């Protein structure tokens, strides 16, 4: 397995753990459907300028659920030690 694939799997596992912990807490964000909230994809992005980034796609929350996105970005950074973009969609 390649290093990138291993990193993608690790990001998915950590994102799932963060969602589970959050769903079991009393904190709620606007624009989030907690009944079906899920990480559905993780991607590696290599940009033309050579920058490499990772992204997580979370479904069942509004693309404008900025507080939720900031929460997830912050928690992912703390757990993984690097930045991961969070994209939300219904």
N, C-alpha and C positions, 0 to 999 in steps of 0.2 A: 504494500500500500504506500502511496506517495505521501510526502510530508503535508502537502496541501490537503489531500483527502483526509488525513488524520486530524488536521486542524479543523476542517469543516465538521467532522463528526464530533469533535470536542466542543465546538461552538454550539452545535445543536443540543448536545447533552446539557450544557450549562444553561442555555436559554430555556430549555424545558424545565430544568430545576428551578430557575428564577420564576418562571410563570407559575409553577405549582406552589411555590412558597407564597407568592403574591396572592394567588387565588384563595389560599387558606388564611390569609390575613383579613383584617377588617378595612384596610385601605382600598378605596375604589376611585377610579378615574372616569371622567366623562368620556363618552364615545367608545366604550369598550363593552362588547357582548361577552360577559364572563361565562356564559353557558357553553360556548363553542370556541373560545379563544385557543389558538394553537400556532406553534411554529410550523410552517409548511415548507420552507425552503431556506437553505443557507448557500451563499455563493461567494466565490473568489473572483475578484475583479482586477485585471491588469490594465491600467490606463496607458494611453499613448505616451504620456510623459514618464512612464516607468513606475508610477505610484501603484502600489498594491494595496487593496482594501478587501475587507470582508463585509458581507451584508446578511441580515436575517430578515425574512419575510414572515410577518405575523398576520394571520387572518382573523376576522371578526372584531376589528376595531377600526375606527375612522382614521383616514389618512391625516386628519387634523387633530388627532388625540396627542397633541404635543407633549403634555405632561407625562403621559404614559410612555411615549417614545424616549423622553429624557430620562425617565426612571430606568427603562431597559438599557439604554446606552450606558448609563452610569454603573448599573449593577454588572453588566457584561465586562466593562473595563476593570472594575474591582476584581472580579473573579478570574478574568483571563489575563489581565495585564497589558492589553492592547485594545485599540478602538474597533468597534464593530458598528456599522450603520444599521439602523432599524427602520424598516419600511412597514407601514401598516396599511391594510386594505380590508374592505368588506368581503 
